[in-house]
Amino acid sequence: MARRVRYQVFKFLVAAISLAIGYHGVKLIRDERAHPAPGTLVNVDDHRLHLFCEGDGEPAVVLDAGAGAWSIGMRRIQRALRDSIRVCAYDRAGLGWSDASRSGFDVQTSAGDLHRLVEAAPIARPFILVGESLGANIAQVYASDRPEELAGLVLIDPGTPDDMLEDFHHPDSVAEAMTTCGAKCGVAAAAAAIGLTRVASHWAGTKWLTQEENAIYKAGISRPRTTRAIIGSLVFLPKSGVQVRRATNFGDLPVTVLFSEKTRKPEGKETVDDVRAWHALKLRQMSQLLEGSTAARGPIVVPGATHTSILFDSAAVRIVAAEILRLARKR
């Protein structure tokens, strides 16, 4: 009797999962039709990366979003620049409209992807590279490895190696040996495949996005490759942290750091004073980072901005755009 009950429960679960996968698959197809890529898909090794460019003028500007985000998160900055200069936003592998990649999720790999994208796409070099959060770390590594390809570097709220390695208590060699995301990415992809991330996406989005942009964001978050890419970037944070810690030499490349005044709120038992002390430490670390360039500027604190609003609030976007154009006009 018990065996029969277990068998019936098993059949029910298999049927429910099959239906969930089928339903989610149909929704994914509808999402693709409802929200086609605004730009073009460029072949980069074993996958394609989405690139969306607007405007004219040189040097071009390339925008790279933060962890778990893609080109839609840089829309406000792109719109603020497109009437003055050529500006391109792209999606890292697995995010937005870009294909998944078989490679790792560390910042060095992403910087290599961007290099190959620029080579394959109609983006003249040198160009100005602008990154936010994890995108700023990728930009930092790109600039350290290939300064001759850039006309300027703008880092918005870049992560620091201390934060990226906060929960990692092993030698650098252990982090550098990471090659796979392992079971965590597999579980994440499986959860996404049966539609769990689609359910979770009901609460996704932000007040800063329009209704249409929120719909695009929810559709993007629901894709299994997106979930895998997000979890992968978190799993590979220690390896990325080691890479960022070594990316400190920019020569005479003009480098600007912009930092939000209200980056984060107190967490756990932290007080407001604790966060102020943390913010002051981050600004000192930003200043140390800028010592790697003989043409440094900043850190420029953006008044009233948070880690999110610095990309969307009109006043913050004007400050960011003005700094990018300042670098462009120096050429």
Stockholm file with secondary structure:
# STOCKHOLM 1.0

chainA/1-331         MARRVRYQVFKFLVAAISLAIGYHGVKLIRDERAHPAPGTLVNVDDHRLHLFCEGDGEPAVVLDAGAGAWSIGMRRIQRALRDSIRVCAYDRAGLGWSDASRSGFDVQTSAGDLHRLVEAAPIARPFILVGESLGANIAQVYASDRPEELAGLVLIDPGTPDDMLEDFHHPDSVAEAMTTCGAKCGVAAAAAAIGLTRVASHWAGTKWLTQEENAIYKAGISRPRTTRAIIGSLVFLPKSGVQVRRATNFGDLPVTVLFSEKTRKPEGKETVDDVRAWHALKLRQMSQLLEGSTAARGPIVVPGATHTSILFDSAAVRIVAAEILRLARKR
#=GR chainA/1-331 SS CHHHHHHHHHHHHHHHHHHHHHHHHHHHHHHHHHSCCSSEEEEETTEEEEEEEECCCSSCEEEECCTTCCGGGGHHHHHHHTTTSCEEEECCTTSTTCCCCSSCCSHHHHHHHHHHHHHHTTCCSSEEEEEETHHHHHHHHHHHHCGGGEEEEEEESCCCHHHHTTTCCSCHHHHHTCCCCTHHHHHHHHHHHTTHHHHHGGGCCCTTSCHHHHHHHHHHHTSHHHHHHHHHHHHTHHHHHHHHHHCCCCEEEEEEEEEEEECCCCCTTCCHHHHHHHHHHHHHHHHHHHTTEEEEEEEEEEEEEETTGGGTSHHHHHHHHHHHHHHHHTC
#=GC SS_cons         CHHHHHHHHHHHHHHHHHHHHHHHHHHHHHHHHHSCCSSEEEEETTEEEEEEEECCCSSCEEEECCTTCCGGGGHHHHHHHTTTSCEEEECCTTSTTCCCCSSCCSHHHHHHHHHHHHHHTTCCSSEEEEEETHHHHHHHHHHHHCGGGEEEEEEESCCCHHHHTTTCCSCHHHHHTCCCCTHHHHHHHHHHHTTHHHHHGGGCCCTTSCHHHHHHHHHHHTSHHHHHHHHHHHHTHHHHHHHHHHCCCCEEEEEEEEEEEECCCCCTTCCHHHHHHHHHHHHHHHHHHHTTEEEEEEEEEEEEEETTGGGTSHHHHHHHHHHHHHHHHTC
//
